[in-house]
Amino acid sequence: MLSKIVSVAAGTTQTILFNATGAKRTSASNSGKPTITIIIAGGATATVATRTAEGGTAVAVADGNLSGTISASKSDVVEGTIHSIDVTAAVATVTVEIAFPEDI
């Protein structure tokens, strides 16, 4: 598994790629599917969108733990093909943790 931890400043959107750039190799078990955790603290909120291809359109997560406006720490496994995610932080900085198989 590879993993990344990214801070998203309040009022900004950060695109996080599911690739080895800036990632660390972990020895944790490999679920075989990308996992995303959004850490919310201090009254922050965030929204998450996914992109299937480089340069593709960001589509808001429609269901599951990462859909809508996130106002508490949440985690979910992502199904399907994912190139990247866009995380938008409102009010305060949020932390995003992702883990994904090396063969993505």
C-alpha positions as CSV (number, residue, x, y, z in Angstrom):
1,M,0.0,0.0,0.0
2,L,1.0,3.6,-0.6
3,S,-0.4,6.4,1.6
4,K,-0.5,10.2,1.7
5,I,-1.5,12.8,4.3
6,V,-2.5,16.2,2.9
7,S,-3.7,19.3,4.6
8,V,-6.3,21.4,2.8
9,A,-6.4,25.0,3.8
10,A,-9.7,26.7,4.6
11,G,-11.4,28.2,1.5
12,T,-9.3,26.1,-0.9
13,T,-9.7,23.0,-3.1
14,Q,-6.8,20.5,-3.2
15,T,-6.6,17.8,-5.9
16,I,-4.9,14.7,-4.5
17,L,-3.6,12.2,-7.0
18,F,-3.6,8.4,-6.5
19,N,0.0,8.0,-7.5
20,A,3.4,7.5,-6.0
21,T,4.4,11.2,-6.0
22,G,4.7,12.2,-2.4
23,A,3.4,8.9,-1.2
24,K,5.0,6.7,1.5
25,R,5.0,2.9,1.3
26,T,3.3,1.3,4.3
27,S,3.5,-2.3,5.5
28,A,-0.1,-2.3,6.6
29,S,-2.5,-4.8,5.2
30,N,-3.6,-4.2,1.6
31,S,-7.4,-4.0,1.1
32,G,-6.9,-3.8,-2.6
33,K,-9.2,-0.7,-2.8
34,P,-8.4,3.0,-2.3
35,T,-9.4,4.2,1.2
36,I,-10.0,7.9,2.0
37,T,-10.3,9.4,5.5
38,I,-11.2,13.0,6.0
39,I,-10.2,14.4,9.4
40,I,-12.5,17.2,10.6
41,A,-11.6,19.4,13.7
42,G,-12.4,22.8,15.0
43,G,-15.8,23.3,13.2
44,A,-14.4,22.6,9.8
45,T,-16.4,21.2,6.9
46,A,-15.4,19.6,3.6
47,T,-16.8,18.2,0.4
48,V,-15.2,15.5,-1.8
49,A,-15.3,14.9,-5.5
50,T,-13.6,12.2,-7.6
51,R,-12.0,12.3,-11.0
52,T,-11.8,9.2,-13.2
53,A,-9.1,10.5,-15.6
54,E,-6.4,13.1,-15.7
55,G,-8.0,16.4,-16.7
56,G,-11.4,14.9,-16.2
57,T,-14.4,16.5,-14.6
58,A,-14.7,16.4,-10.8
59,V,-17.9,14.7,-9.8
60,A,-19.2,15.1,-6.2
61,V,-19.4,11.8,-4.2
62,A,-23.0,10.8,-4.5
63,D,-23.4,8.3,-1.6
64,G,-21.6,6.8,1.3
65,N,-19.7,8.4,4.2
66,L,-18.0,11.0,1.9
67,S,-21.1,12.4,0.3
68,G,-22.5,15.8,0.9
69,T,-20.9,18.2,3.4
70,I,-18.7,16.4,5.8
71,S,-18.8,17.9,9.3
72,A,-17.2,15.1,11.3
73,S,-14.3,12.8,10.7
74,K,-15.3,10.1,8.1
75,S,-13.7,7.3,6.2
76,D,-14.8,5.2,3.2
77,V,-13.5,2.8,0.6
78,V,-13.8,4.0,-2.9
79,E,-15.2,1.7,-5.6
80,G,-14.3,2.0,-9.3
81,T,-11.5,3.7,-11.1
82,I,-10.1,6.8,-9.4
83,H,-7.4,9.1,-10.8
84,S,-7.7,11.7,-8.1
85,I,-10.0,13.4,-5.5
86,D,-10.8,17.0,-5.0
87,V,-11.3,18.0,-1.4
88,T,-12.7,21.5,-0.6
89,A,-12.3,22.8,2.9
90,A,-14.6,25.5,4.3
91,V,-14.1,27.5,7.5
92,A,-11.0,25.7,8.7
93,T,-8.2,23.4,7.5
94,V,-9.0,19.7,7.1
95,T,-6.6,16.7,6.8
96,V,-7.0,14.1,4.2
97,E,-5.5,10.6,4.6
98,I,-5.5,8.2,1.6
99,A,-4.2,4.7,1.2
100,F,-4.2,2.8,-2.1
101,P,-2.6,-0.3,-3.7
102,E,0.7,0.4,-5.5
103,D,-0.7,-1.0,-8.8
104,I,-3.3,1.8,-9.2
